[in-house]
Amino acid sequence: MNPLKLAILALLLLPIAEIYVLIRVGSVLGFLPTLLLLGSAALAGTYLMQTQGLKTFARIQQSLEAGRIPAQDMIEGGLILIAGILLLIPGFLSDGASLILLLPASRRLIAAYLVEHMLRDFQPPDSPDSGARTLEGQFRRED
């Protein structure tokens, strides 16, 4: 399925799923405990987003100062940004997905997978195996 169609489908189904889960949890726990649980998940996610974001930013700076390309750290920064967006959506599903993206171990695994699959076929243009060939010859300009 096309990634754009999949994203649109997820955006349409997410509010329905969030409302369903909120109703189910609210019917088991009650209104106030459900509200407190949502609030505490949001606070924990906000704290994790701040601390993990600053650590990732520091790693990116260290990599750049050392002359390395911080591909994995940049993708981790993007995942932290996605987690922050998910925290803005009220509900347990989005908060759970956000917390998974904010936990360092799971975020590193996801970022490593993305780096491997996104950069698999990438070769810098000046690498010897890039397939670039030098053609020698003469030319003449005719006006």
Beta strands, then each sheet from edge to edge (+ up, - down):
end
